[in-house]
Amino acid sequence: MIARALGVSFRQALRSVALTLFPLAFIALFAWASAGSTTGNTSDPVRASAWLYLGVHLIPFSIPGGKLTVLPLLAVLYPMWAIRRGLPNVESAFNKLNGARIIYSLWYALLSEMLALISIHHGIHANLYLTPLFTFAIAMIATSTFATKKHRAFYFALYLFAITIGIGALVYAWSLFENFSEIKSISVILGSGIVGGVLTTAIQLLYLPNIALASISYLTGIGFSFGAGSVVSGTHLTLGQVPALPFVAALPKSTHPALHYATSAWLCVFILLFIFIAREGGSLAHLTGYWIIQGVRIFIAVALFAYLSAGELVRHNLDPVGVIWWKFSATLGVTFIIAALLTLYLPALIRKVVNRG
C-alpha cells in the first residue's frame, strides 16, 4: 500500500513537472531557433527551459555580474495549475489528504532540485537552497483547500488588497498610454523583431502584479525604488540609469507632493475591513483576539507578496527594484492599528462614556 502510494505520488509529481516544463521548452526552443545560433548547440534551449521552469517558481538566480531575484509573480499561477491537476490521482492512493499533499509536494521539490542542479552552466544557476523550499511551498499552497467561512475576514482583506492592486495596474496602464511615443522609441532601439517583441510583451505582462504593487505604493505615498540610491515617491524623485525596456516609460517624470497624504487611502481600506470584522459580532475582547490573529495572517501574506515582488534586476546597480517590502509592510501595519482604534475601540469608548452619563 505504501509503495503504491509513493509510486503514484512520484508519477503525478513527474507529470506535473513535465506539464510545466514542456511548454516552456517549446518556447525556449522556438526563441532560440528564431534568434539563430552560431554554434547550433541544442543544449542551450534545454538549459533555458529549465531556467524558465525555475523562474516561474520564483527561484532567485545568480548570473555573471549580478543576480536576478525580482521575478514575475503572475507566472507562478501556471505551475500551481499543473500541480493542482495531479492532486486527485494522488488523493485516491492515500488514506489521508494531508499525507498525500506532503508526499506529492516533496517529490515535486526533489524533481525541481534535480533540474536546478543539471541546469548550472557558465556561472548561471538557481539558488539551490531556496529551490526545494519554494517549490515545496508552492506545491503545498496549490494543493490546499481553503475554508472561506472560517477565515472570512482574511479573504475579505485579500479581496480589498486585490482591488487596490487592480487600481495600481489601471493607473500604470494609463501612464503607459500617456507615454506611448516613448515606448515606440524604446522598441525601435531594442529592435527585437516580431518574435522578440511578442516574448518581451509576454514577460512584461507576467510582471504586471510586481509593477501594479509598485504603482499603488507610489500612489499611496509610500514610494518604491528603481536601483541603488533611487527614490521614487510623491515627494522625492531620484533615478539613476534605467534599462531601455518599454515598461520604464511609465516612470514618473516629476514629483507630486499631494501624494504624501495619500497614505490615508490604506486607512480607508482597513476601516472597511474592521467594519466587516465588527459584523461578526461578539464582545470587544473576542473581536480583539480575532483581528490580531487575522492581522498576523494578513501581514505575513502582504510582506511575502511585497518581498517577492522586488529584488535585484541582473545588475548590482539595479538593486532593489520595486517596493521596499519592510517599509511597505510597516506603513500598512501602522494604518491597520489606527483603523482598529478608530473602528472598534473609539466607538466602544464613546458608548461607555455615554452609558456612564
C-alpha positions in Angstrom: 0.0 0.0 0.0 2.8 2.5 1.0 4.8 1.5 -2.1 1.8 2.1 -4.4 1.1 5.5 -2.8 4.7 6.6 -3.1 4.8 5.4 -6.8 1.5 7.2 -7.6 2.7 10.4 -6.0 6.0 10.2 -7.8 4.4 9.7 -11.2 2.0 12.5 -10.7 4.8 14.9 -9.5 6.8 13.9 -12.6 3.7 14.6 -14.7 3.1 18.0 -13.1 6.8 18.9 -13.7 6.5 17.8 -17.3 3.2 19.7 -17.8 5.0 22.9 -16.7 8.4 22.2 -18.4 7.5 21.0 -21.9 5.6 24.2 -23.0 8.4 26.3 -21.6 10.9 24.1 -23.5 8.9 24.7 -26.7 9.1 28.5 -26.1 12.8 28.4 -25.4 13.5 26.2 -28.5 11.3 28.5 -30.7 13.0 31.6 -29.4 16.5 30.0 -29.9 15.7 28.9 -33.4 14.2 32.3 -34.4 17.2 34.2 -33.0 19.7 32.0 -34.7 22.9 30.4 -33.2 26.5 30.3 -34.4 27.1 27.0 -32.6 23.9 25.1 -33.2 24.2 23.6 -29.7 20.7 22.5 -28.7 21.8 22.1 -25.1 21.3 25.9 -24.8 17.5 25.9 -25.2 17.3 22.8 -23.0 19.0 24.7 -20.1 17.0 27.8 -20.9 13.8 25.7 -20.5 15.0 24.6 -17.1 15.8 28.2 -16.1 12.3 29.2 -17.3 10.8 26.4 -15.2 12.7 27.6 -12.1 11.9 31.2 -12.9 8.1 30.7 -12.9 8.6 29.2 -9.4 10.2 32.5 -8.3 13.6 30.9 -7.7 16.3 33.6 -7.5 19.2 33.3 -9.9 22.9 34.1 -9.8 24.4 35.2 -13.0 27.8 36.7 -14.0 27.8 40.3 -12.9 24.7 40.2 -10.7 21.6 38.4 -9.7 18.0 38.0 -10.9 15.8 38.0 -7.8 12.8 40.0 -9.0 10.7 37.5 -10.9 7.2 37.7 -12.4 4.6 36.9 -9.8 1.8 36.2 -12.3 3.9 33.3 -13.8 3.5 31.2 -10.6 -0.1 30.5 -11.4 0.9 28.2 -14.3 2.8 25.6 -12.2 0.2 25.9 -9.5 -2.4 24.9 -12.1 -0.2 22.0 -13.2 0.3 20.8 -9.6 -3.4 21.0 -8.9 -4.2 18.8 -11.8 -2.3 15.8 -10.4 -3.8 16.0 -6.9 -7.0 13.9 -7.5 -4.9 10.8 -8.5 -2.6 11.2 -5.5 -5.6 11.5 -3.2 -7.0 8.2 -4.4 -3.8 6.4 -3.4 -3.7 7.8 0.2 -6.0 7.4 3.2 -5.3 11.0 4.4 -5.3 14.2 2.3 -2.6 15.9 4.3 -0.2 12.9 3.8 -0.9 12.9 0.1 -0.2 16.6 -0.2 3.1 16.4 1.7 4.5 13.4 -0.2 3.4 14.8 -3.5 5.0 18.2 -2.7 8.2 16.5 -1.5 8.5 14.6 -4.8 7.8 17.8 -6.7 10.5 19.7 -4.8 13.0 16.9 -5.3 12.5 16.8 -9.1 12.8 20.6 -9.2 16.0 20.5 -7.3 17.4 18.0 -9.8 16.5 20.4 -12.6 18.3 23.2 -10.8 21.4 21.0 -10.4 21.6 19.9 -14.1 20.9 23.4 -15.4 24.0 25.0 -13.9 26.1 26.5 -16.7 28.8 29.2 -17.1 28.0 30.8 -13.7 24.3 30.9 -14.2 22.5 28.9 -11.6 19.3 29.0 -9.5 19.6 29.2 -5.7 20.0 25.5 -4.7 18.9 26.1 -1.1 15.7 28.0 -2.0 14.7 25.8 -4.9 13.3 22.9 -2.8 11.8 25.3 -0.2 10.0 27.5 -2.8 8.7 24.6 -4.9 7.6 22.6 -1.8 5.7 25.7 -0.5 4.1 26.4 -3.9 3.0 22.8 -4.2 1.5 22.8 -0.7 -0.4 26.1 -1.5 -1.6 24.7 -4.8 -3.0 21.6 -3.2 -4.6 23.3 -0.3 -8.4 23.5 0.3 -9.4 26.9 1.7 -12.2 27.1 4.3 -13.6 30.5 3.4 -16.3 30.5 6.1 -13.7 30.0 8.9 -11.4 32.8 7.8 -13.8 35.2 6.1 -12.0 38.3 7.3 -8.7 37.1 5.9 -10.2 36.5 2.5 -12.1 39.8 2.5 -8.8 41.5 3.2 -7.3 39.7 0.2 -10.2 40.9 -1.9 -9.6 44.5 -0.8 -5.9 44.2 -1.5 -6.6 42.7 -4.9 -8.8 45.7 -5.7 -6.1 48.1 -4.7 -3.6 46.2 -6.9 -6.1 46.4 -9.8 -6.3 50.2 -9.3 -2.5 50.3 -9.4 -2.5 48.3 -12.7 -5.1 50.7 -14.3 -3.1 53.8 -13.3 0.1 52.2 -14.7 -1.7 51.4 -17.9 -2.9 55.0 -18.2 0.7 56.2 -17.6 1.9 53.9 -20.4 -0.8 55.3 -22.7 0.4 58.9 -21.9 4.0 58.0 -22.8 3.2 55.8 -25.8 5.7 57.8 -28.0 8.5 57.0 -25.6 7.5 53.3 -25.7 7.8 53.3 -29.5 11.2 54.9 -29.3 12.4 52.3 -26.9 11.0 49.5 -29.1 12.9 50.9 -32.1 16.1 51.0 -30.1 15.7 47.4 -28.9 14.9 46.2 -32.5 13.8 42.8 -31.1 11.7 41.8 -34.1 8.3 40.1 -34.2 9.2 37.1 -32.0 11.3 39.1 -29.6 8.6 41.7 -29.3 6.0 39.1 -28.5 8.2 37.5 -25.9 9.1 40.8 -24.4 5.4 41.8 -24.2 4.5 38.5 -22.6 7.3 38.8 -20.0 6.1 42.3 -19.1 2.5 41.1 -18.7 3.7 38.4 -16.3 5.5 41.2 -14.3 2.2 43.1 -14.1 1.5 42.3 -10.4 5.0 43.4 -9.4 4.5 46.7 -11.4 1.0 47.2 -10.0 2.2 46.9 -6.4 4.9 49.4 -7.1 2.3 51.7 -8.7 -0.1 51.5 -5.8 2.8 52.0 -3.4 3.7 55.2 -5.3 0.1 56.4 -5.4 -0.4 56.0 -1.7 2.7 58.0 -0.8 5.0 55.1 0.2 7.0 55.0 -2.9 9.4 52.4 -4.4 13.0 52.0 -5.6 14.4 51.6 -9.1 18.1 50.9 -8.4 20.7 51.6 -5.8 20.2 55.0 -4.1 17.0 55.7 -6.0 13.8 57.1 -4.5 10.5 57.2 -6.5 7.7 58.8 -4.4 5.4 61.7 -4.5 7.8 64.0 -2.6 11.2 62.6 -3.9 12.3 61.5 -7.3 15.9 60.3 -7.6 16.7 57.9 -10.5 20.0 56.6 -11.8 20.5 54.6 -15.0 17.4 52.6 -16.0 17.3 49.8 -18.6 15.9 50.5 -22.0 12.7 48.5 -21.6 9.2 49.5 -22.6 7.7 49.3 -19.1 10.1 52.0 -17.7 8.3 54.6 -19.9 5.6 54.8 -17.2 8.1 56.0 -14.5 7.1 59.4 -13.1 8.9 62.4 -14.5 8.3 64.8 -11.7 7.2 64.9 -8.0 3.6 65.1 -6.8 3.7 66.3 -3.2 0.0 65.8 -2.6 0.6 62.0 -2.7 2.4 62.4 0.6 -1.1 62.4 2.2 -2.5 59.6 0.2 -1.4 57.0 2.8 -4.8 57.7 4.3 -6.2 55.6 1.5 -4.9 52.5 3.3 -6.6 53.7 6.4 -9.9 53.7 4.5 -9.3 50.2 3.2 -8.6 48.9 6.7 -11.7 50.7 8.1 -13.8 48.8 5.6 -12.1 45.6 6.9 -12.8 46.3 10.5 -16.4 47.2 9.7 -16.6 43.7 8.2 -15.0 42.2 11.3 -17.4 44.1 13.6 -20.3 42.5 11.8 -19.1 39.1 13.0 -20.4 40.1 16.4 -19.1 39.2 19.9 -17.6 41.0 22.8 -14.8 43.6 22.3 -12.3 41.0 23.8 -13.4 38.4 21.3 -13.1 40.9 18.4 -9.6 41.9 19.6 -8.4 38.3 19.6 -9.9 37.7 16.2 -8.4 40.8 14.5 -5.0 40.1 16.0 -5.0 36.5 14.6 -6.3 37.6 11.2 -4.0 40.6 11.2 -0.9 38.4 11.6 -2.0 36.2 8.7 -2.8 39.3 6.5 0.6 40.9 7.1 2.6 37.7 6.6 0.8 37.4 3.2 1.3 41.1 2.4 5.0 41.1 3.5 5.7 37.9 1.5 4.0 39.4 -1.6 6.0 42.6 -1.3 9.2 40.8 -0.7 8.8 38.5 -3.7 7.7 41.4 -6.0 11.1 43.2 -5.6 14.8 42.4 -5.8 17.8 42.7 -8.0 17.4 43.0 -11.7 20.5 41.5 -13.3 23.0 44.2 -12.3 24.1 45.3 -8.8 23.1 48.9 -9.6 19.6 47.8 -10.1 19.1 46.6 -6.6 16.5 47.0 -5.3 13.9 47.3 -8.0 10.3 47.6 -6.7 8.7 48.3 -3.3 10.8 48.3 -0.2 9.0 45.4 1.5 9.7 46.3 5.1 8.7 50.0 4.6 5.5 49.0 2.7 4.6 46.4 5.3 5.3 48.7 8.3 3.2 51.5 6.8 0.3 49.2 6.3 0.8 47.8 9.8 0.6 51.2 11.4 -2.6 52.2 9.4 -4.1 48.8 10.3 -3.7 49.5 14.1 -5.1 53.1 13.7 -8.1 51.7 11.8 -8.7 49.2 14.7 -8.6 52.0 17.2 -11.0 54.2 15.2 -13.4 51.5 14.2 -13.6 49.2 17.2 -12.2 50.9 20.3 -13.3 54.6 19.8 -17.0 53.7 19.4 -16.7 51.3 22.4 -15.2 54.2 24.5 -17.9 56.6 23.4 -20.6 54.1 24.3 -19.0 53.6 27.7 -18.9 57.3 28.4 -22.5 57.8 27.3 -23.7 54.9 29.4 -22.0 56.3 32.5 -23.6 59.7 31.8 
